[in-house]
Amino acid sequence: MSATDRSGRIAEVLRLGLVDGVGVRAIARKLGMSRKTVRRILGHHRAPTQPPEKRGSMLDTYEPAIRKILGDAPDILAPAVLERLRPLGYSGGVTILRARLRTLRPQPKPQAFLTLSFEPGEAMQIDWADFGFALPGIPRRVSAFAAVLCFSRELYLEFTLSQAMGSFLRCMERCLAFYGGTTAIDIFDNMKTVVLSHSAAATVFNPRFSEYARSRGFAVRACNVRKAHEKGRIERPIGFIRRRFWLGRRFHDLLDLNTQAFTWRDDFANGRVHEDTGKVPHLVFVHQEKPRLKPLPITPFNTDDVEGTGVTKLFRVPFDRNKYSVPWRLASQQVLVRADDRTVRVFLSNKEIAQHARCWGVGQDIEQQAHRQSLLEEKPRALAAGSLPPALASLGDLGKAYFKLLAAGSRSIHRDATRLVFLVELFGASATCSAMAEVMQTGHVGAEYVEYVLRHKRGLDPQPAPLRLGNPQLDAISVPEPDMAVYDQLPATPMTRDPADPSTRRTTP
């Protein structure tokens, strides 16, 4: 085929396809060409498409005002800008305003940072990291206490359920014990347990933590506000913990979480080749940095959570979102609560008045039965309607059902309870319980009915209970029965003195 014929066929394909709008298959059938060839010709000779005209936005009119607002306050948020545009007539929403602010907001200038270098034993960086509600059945957020030695990059990691001062100090103590010494300077973020306020003029440190730092012999340095690069040695390990330890793991409780964390910290995190130094952190720590750490003082430091509070009318002290019971006589008194990770102790002046196992739940009421029992003994009528008196606990579920019915009537609960206690002591809990069931089957409740069944219908003989004096030492005394055989050995002549006295015995001539 000549070049002229080829050009003519191409022109015919273009005319049919681009001008007449004939499809590829129809062109190929009409001109006796393959569809692939037709597509290639049309593809090479497509008319260039014009870019669509940019649509205007209702924000275009207000762009000068937006630029002025950003010039005065570069960090202003979109809702605040929206409030300032409304008086100017803007009727749009905040979504397109946010998109426009992303293009108009002045970008911060790129900053250059110096590479910090530290000598062995010079500094340690500490920070908290939040990991949310991660433990089943525990409505508290999990926090990670992380510390790293700036020279060796040796990492310390521990998870807790609180960032309060006591928990923080206990983490610090375990951290220093893990390293076996202290650095010259400890560097912190602006956490409230360390820094009360931070300004260009001065930094005000928490007095209790300052006291702790003095007792352990290290200086305290706080980073500037929003200057995360000043503690980059700990920022990167926290991200490393999130990516390499946390993802994909499941934990039963805090103990299980810390067990897994300690194993990962010791076997992997501190045993790997560090990406920045190219060395194993634990080896550098053992051989170069640990000998340079300052030894730990032997003087202990009180790391308890300490909180002064008042006793409520329900003889409870509120502490850490829970309530703990104390002796009822201390209602409305001011007390001091001291707590560690396991125990909550309550003090009146210098005397400990209550001790509980610490609860890490929320909204729980922790009561010692002795505190409630002492109030019930003082106020026997304080029994809740339908509750079983503690002295009749041996009556079990039947006793609870009996007293629930008793509370619905007009009888004296106190009088019936006193009489039933007497019947239990005389006839035993099993017999009394059986008699109560028989009385309830007849549709009645009342101690006199129970006593009638025991004494008259069943003819049971009372068995008095042993006398109790209320003093455990006196109640435990056991006096053996006297040996009456000594009187069989006495002579026939009456004696007025003790037969056991040798001076009164007769001698045989």
C-alpha positions in Angstrom: 0.0 0.0 0.0 1.4 3.4 -1.0 1.9 6.2 1.4 -0.9 8.2 -0.2 -3.4 5.3 0.2 -2.3 4.9 3.8 -2.8 8.6 4.5 -6.2 8.4 2.9 -7.3 5.4 5.0 -6.0 7.2 8.2 -8.0 10.3 7.3 -11.1 8.2 6.6 -10.7 6.5 10.1 -10.3 9.9 11.7 -13.4 11.3 9.9 -15.6 8.5 10.8 -14.4 8.3 14.4 -13.9 11.9 15.4 -16.4 13.7 13.1 -19.2 11.3 12.5 -18.9 9.5 15.8 -18.9 6.0 14.3 -17.8 3.2 16.7 -14.5 1.3 16.4 -16.2 -2.0 15.3 -18.3 -0.3 12.6 -15.2 1.5 11.2 -13.2 -1.7 11.1 -16.0 -3.5 9.3 -16.5 -0.7 6.8 -12.8 -0.2 5.9 -11.7 -3.8 6.3 -9.3 -3.1 9.1 -8.6 -4.7 12.4 -10.2 -3.0 15.5 -6.7 -2.8 17.1 -5.5 -0.7 14.2 -8.5 1.5 14.4 -8.0 2.1 18.1 -4.3 2.9 17.6 -5.1 5.5 14.9 -7.8 7.1 17.0 -5.6 7.1 20.1 -2.8 8.9 18.4 -5.0 11.6 17.0 -7.4 12.4 19.9 -8.1 16.0 20.3 -6.4 17.4 23.4 -8.9 17.7 26.3 -9.2 21.1 27.8 -8.8 21.3 31.6 -12.1 22.1 33.3 -12.5 25.6 34.4 -11.9 26.1 38.1 -15.1 26.7 40.0 -15.3 29.6 42.3 -15.9 29.3 46.0 -18.0 31.3 48.3 -14.8 31.7 50.4 -13.1 33.7 47.7 -14.8 36.9 48.8 -13.6 36.4 52.4 -10.1 35.3 51.7 -8.5 38.7 52.5 -10.3 38.6 55.9 -9.1 35.0 56.5 -5.5 36.0 55.7 -5.7 39.0 58.1 -7.1 36.7 60.9 -4.3 34.2 60.3 -1.7 37.0 60.3 -2.9 38.0 63.8 -3.3 34.5 65.2 -1.5 31.8 63.1 -2.7 28.9 65.3 -6.4 29.9 65.4 -8.9 27.0 64.9 -11.5 26.8 62.1 -14.5 27.2 64.5 -13.0 30.5 65.8 -12.5 31.8 62.3 -16.1 30.8 61.4 -17.4 32.9 64.3 -15.5 36.0 62.9 -16.7 35.5 59.4 -20.4 35.2 60.3 -20.8 39.0 60.9 -19.2 39.6 57.5 -22.0 37.6 55.8 -20.4 34.2 55.3 -23.1 31.5 55.2 -21.1 28.4 54.4 -20.0 25.7 56.8 -16.8 24.8 58.6 -15.7 22.0 56.4 -14.7 24.1 53.3 -13.3 26.6 55.7 -10.9 24.0 57.2 -9.8 23.0 53.7 -9.1 26.7 52.8 -7.2 27.2 56.1 -4.9 24.3 55.3 -3.7 26.1 52.2 -3.6 29.6 53.7 -2.2 29.0 57.1 1.5 30.0 57.3 3.7 27.0 57.6 6.4 27.0 60.2 9.9 27.5 59.0 12.0 24.3 58.9 14.2 24.0 61.9 17.7 22.6 62.2 18.6 20.7 65.3 21.9 19.9 66.9 22.9 16.3 67.7 23.0 16.0 71.5 25.8 14.0 73.0 26.0 12.7 76.6 28.7 11.3 78.7 28.2 8.0 80.5 26.1 8.5 83.7 25.4 12.1 82.7 21.6 12.0 82.1 18.4 10.0 82.0 15.1 11.0 80.3 11.7 9.9 81.7 8.2 10.2 80.4 4.7 8.8 80.6 2.8 7.3 77.6 -1.0 6.6 77.6 -2.2 3.2 76.2 -6.0 3.6 76.9 -8.4 1.0 78.4 -6.4 -2.1 77.7 -7.1 -4.5 80.6 -10.4 -6.5 80.7 -12.7 -5.6 83.5 -10.6 -2.7 84.7 -12.1 0.7 84.0 -8.8 2.6 84.3 -6.4 3.8 81.6 -3.1 2.0 81.3 0.0 4.1 81.4 3.6 3.2 80.6 6.4 4.6 82.7 9.5 4.7 80.4 13.1 5.8 81.1 16.2 5.6 79.1 19.9 6.3 79.8 21.0 8.9 77.3 24.4 7.4 76.7 23.9 3.6 76.5 20.1 3.8 75.5 19.4 1.1 78.2 15.5 1.1 78.5 13.4 0.8 81.6 9.7 0.0 81.1 6.8 -0.5 83.5 3.0 -0.3 83.1 0.7 1.2 85.8 -2.9 2.2 86.3 -2.2 5.6 87.7 0.1 8.6 87.1 -0.4 10.0 90.6 2.6 11.2 92.7 2.8 8.0 94.7 2.7 5.7 91.7 5.2 7.9 89.9 7.7 7.8 92.9 7.3 4.1 93.2 8.1 3.7 89.5 11.1 6.0 90.0 12.4 3.8 92.9 12.1 0.6 90.8 13.7 2.3 87.9 16.8 3.4 89.9 17.0 0.0 91.5 16.9 -1.5 87.9 19.9 0.6 86.9 21.6 0.2 90.2 22.4 3.9 90.5 21.5 7.5 89.5 22.6 9.8 86.8 23.7 13.4 87.4 20.6 14.9 85.7 17.1 13.5 85.1 15.2 15.2 82.2 11.4 15.3 82.3 8.5 16.6 80.4 6.2 19.1 82.1 4.2 16.4 84.0 2.4 17.9 87.1 4.1 15.5 89.4 7.4 17.2 88.5 6.6 20.7 87.2 3.9 22.9 88.7 4.4 25.8 86.2 6.9 26.5 83.4 7.5 30.0 81.9 10.3 31.9 80.3 11.0 33.5 83.6 11.1 30.5 85.9 10.2 26.9 86.4 8.4 25.9 89.6 9.0 22.3 90.5 6.7 20.1 92.7 8.1 20.4 96.2 7.6 16.7 97.0 9.4 15.6 93.9 12.2 18.1 94.6 12.6 16.5 98.0 12.8 13.1 96.4 15.4 14.3 93.9 17.6 15.7 96.7 17.3 12.4 98.6 18.4 10.4 95.6 21.1 12.9 94.5 20.2 13.9 91.0 19.4 17.3 89.5 16.0 17.9 87.7 15.7 19.5 84.3 12.3 20.2 82.6 11.9 20.5 78.9 10.3 23.6 77.4 6.6 23.5 76.6 5.9 21.9 73.2 9.6 21.1 72.6 9.5 17.3 72.2 12.9 17.4 70.4 14.5 18.3 73.8 13.7 14.8 75.0 14.2 12.8 71.8 16.0 10.0 73.6 12.7 9.0 75.3 10.3 10.0 72.5 11.7 7.5 70.1 11.6 4.6 72.6 7.9 5.3 73.4 7.1 5.0 69.7 9.3 1.9 69.5 7.3 0.4 72.4 4.0 1.1 70.6 5.1 -0.5 67.3 7.2 -3.4 68.5 5.8 -4.5 71.8 2.1 -3.3 72.1 0.6 -4.3 68.8 -1.2 -7.6 68.6 -0.7 -8.5 72.3 -3.4 -9.5 74.8 -3.2 -9.3 78.6 -5.3 -10.8 81.4 -4.4 -8.3 84.0 -1.7 -5.8 85.1 0.6 -8.5 86.3 0.4 -10.4 83.0 1.0 -7.1 81.1 4.2 -6.3 83.2 5.4 -9.8 83.0 5.3 -9.7 79.2 6.8 -6.1 79.2 9.7 -7.1 81.4 10.6 -10.1 79.3 10.4 -8.0 76.1 12.5 -5.2 77.6 15.3 -7.5 78.9 15.4 -10.1 76.1 14.8 -7.9 73.1 14.7 -4.1 73.6 18.0 -3.9 75.5 19.6 -6.8 73.7 19.2 -5.7 70.1 21.6 -3.6 68.1 20.4 0.0 68.4 19.6 1.6 65.1 21.4 4.9 66.1 24.5 3.8 67.9 25.0 0.4 66.1 25.7 -1.1 69.5 23.8 -3.3 72.0 22.4 -1.1 74.7 22.9 -3.6 77.5 26.5 -4.3 76.7 27.3 -0.5 76.6 25.4 -0.1 79.9 27.2 -2.9 81.7 30.7 -2.1 80.5 30.7 1.7 80.2 27.8 3.5 81.9 26.9 1.5 85.0 30.4 2.1 86.6 29.8 5.8 86.2 26.4 5.9 87.9 26.1 7.4 91.4 25.4 4.8 94.0 21.9 4.7 95.5 21.5 6.1 99.1 20.4 3.6 101.7 17.9 6.0 103.3 14.3 5.0 102.3 11.9 7.5 101.0 8.1 7.4 101.6 6.5 6.9 98.3 2.9 6.4 99.5 0.0 8.2 98.0 -1.0 10.7 100.7 -4.3 12.4 100.9 -6.2 14.2 103.7 -10.0 13.7 103.7 -13.0 13.5 105.9 -15.1 10.5 107.0 -18.6 10.6 105.7 -21.8 9.8 107.8 -21.7 6.3 106.2 -18.3 5.8 107.9 -16.5 5.9 104.5 -13.4 7.7 103.3 -13.2 8.6 99.5 -9.9 7.8 97.9 -8.9 7.3 94.3 -12.5 7.1 93.0 -13.5 4.4 95.5 -14.8 4.4 99.1 -13.2 2.5 102.1 -14.9 1.9 105.4 -13.5 3.0 108.8 -14.9 2.5 112.4 -18.3 4.2 112.6 -17.3 6.4 115.6 -15.0 8.4 113.3 -17.9 9.9 111.2 -17.2 13.5 110.4 -13.6 13.3 111.5 -10.6 14.4 109.4 -8.2 11.5 108.6 -5.1 10.9 106.5 -5.1 8.2 103.8 -1.8 6.5 102.8 -1.7 4.0 100.0 0.8 2.0 98.0 0.2 -0.4 95.1 -1.4 -3.0 97.3 -2.7 -1.5 100.6 -4.8 1.5 101.7 -4.3 2.6 105.3 -6.3 5.2 107.2 -4.7 7.2 110.1 -6.2 9.4 112.8 -3.3 11.5 113.9 -0.5 8.9 114.2 -2.8 5.9 114.9 -3.7 3.5 112.1 -7.5 2.9 112.3 -8.2 0.9 109.2 -6.4 -1.1 106.5 -7.8 -2.4 103.2 -6.5 -4.2 100.1 -6.3 -1.5 97.4 -9.0 -1.6 94.8 -8.1 -0.6 91.2 -11.7 -0.5 90.1 -13.9 2.6 90.0 -16.9 3.5 92.1 -16.4 0.5 94.4 -17.4 0.4 98.1 -14.9 -1.6 100.2 -16.2 -2.5 103.6 -14.8 -4.4 106.5 -17.5 -6.5 108.2 -16.2 -5.6 111.6 -16.9 -1.9 111.0 -20.5 -2.6 110.1 -21.0 -5.2 112.9 -19.8 -2.7 115.5 -22.5 -0.2 114.4 -25.2 -2.9 114.3 -24.3 -3.8 117.9 -24.6 -0.1 118.8 -27.8 0.4 116.8 -29.6 -2.9 116.4 -32.5 -1.2 114.7 -30.2 -0.1 112.0 -30.7 -3.4 110.2 -31.9 -2.8 106.7 -35.4 -4.1 106.0 -35.3 -7.8 105.3 -31.6 -8.3 106.1 -30.5 -11.1 108.4 -28.9 -10.1 111.7 -25.2 -11.2 111.8 -25.8 -13.2 115.0 -28.3 -15.4 113.0 -26.1 -15.9 109.9 -26.3 -19.7 110.6 -30.0 -19.7 109.6 -28.9 -19.1 106.0 -31.3 -18.4 103.1 -34.4 -19.5 105.2 -33.5 -16.9 107.8 -33.2 -14.2 105.1 -36.6 -15.1 103.8 -38.1 -15.1 107.3 -36.7 -11.6 108.1 -37.8 -10.3 104.8 -41.4 -11.3 105.7 -41.0 -10.0 109.2 -39.9 -6.6 108.0 -43.1 -6.3 105.9 -45.3 -6.5 109.0 -45.7 -4.4 112.1 -43.8 -6.8 114.5 -40.7 -5.7 116.3 -37.7 -6.9 114.3 -35.4 -6.3 117.3 -37.5 -8.3 119.7 -37.9 -11.3 117.3 -34.2 -11.2 116.5 -33.2 -11.3 120.2 -35.6 -14.2 120.9 -34.4 -16.2 117.9 -30.8 -15.8 119.0 -31.8 -17.2 122.4 -33.6 -20.2 120.7 -30.6 -20.9 118.5 -28.4 -21.0 121.5 -30.8 -23.4 123.4 -31.9 -25.7 120.6 -29.3 -25.3 117.9 -29.5 -23.6 114.4 -30.7 -26.7 112.6 -33.7 -27.4 114.9 -34.6 -23.7 115.0 -34.4 -23.4 111.2 -36.6 -26.4 110.8 -39.2 -25.0 113.2 -39.2 -21.7 111.3 -39.9 -23.5 108.1 -42.8 -25.3 109.7 -44.2 -22.0 111.1 -43.9 -20.3 107.7 -45.8 -23.1 106.1 -48.8 -22.3 108.3 -48.6 -18.7 107.0 -47.2 -17.1 110.2 -44.0 -15.5 111.4 -43.0 -14.8 114.9 -40.5 -16.1 117.5 -43.3 -17.3 119.8 -44.6 -19.7 117.1 -41.1 -21.0 116.6 -40.6 -21.5 120.3 -44.0 -23.3 120.6 -42.9 -25.8 117.9 -39.6 -26.4 119.5 -40.8 -26.8 123.1 -44.3 -28.3 122.8 -44.9 -29.9 119.4 -41.4 -31.5 119.3 -40.7 -31.7 123.0 -37.1 -30.8 122.6 -34.9 -30.3 125.7 -32.9 -27.1 125.7 -29.1 -27.5 125.8 -27.7 -24.3 127.3 -24.8 -22.9 125.4 -21.5 -22.4 127.4 -21.1 -19.1 129.1 -19.2 -16.6 127.1 -17.5 -13.6 128.8 -16.5 -11.8 125.7 -12.8 -12.1 126.5 -11.0 -14.7 124.3 -8.5 -15.5 127.0 -11.1 -16.1 129.7 -13.4 -18.0 127.3 -10.5 -20.4 126.5 -9.9 -21.4 130.2 -10.7 -25.1 130.8 -10.8 -26.3 134.4 -10.5 -30.1 134.8 -12.9 -31.9 137.1 -11.6 -32.7 140.6 -10.4 -36.2 141.5 -12.8 -37.4 144.1 -10.8 -40.5 144.9 -8.7 -38.6 147.3 -11.6 -38.6 149.8 -11.6 -42.4 149.7 -8.2 -42.5 151.4 -9.2 -40.3 154.4 -9.3 -41.8 157.9 -12.5 -42.4 159.7 -11.8 -39.5 162.2 -13.2 -36.3 160.8 -10.6 -33.7 159.9 -11.0 -30.0 159.8 -7.9 -29.2 157.8 -6.8 -29.8 154.2 -6.1 -33.5 153.8 -3.3 -32.7 151.4 -1.4 -30.9 154.1 1.3 -33.3 155.5 1.3 -31.6 158.9 -2.3 -32.6 159.5 -1.9 -36.3 158.8 -1.7 -38.8 161.7 1.3 -41.0 162.1 0.9 -44.7 163.0 2.8 -45.6 166.2 
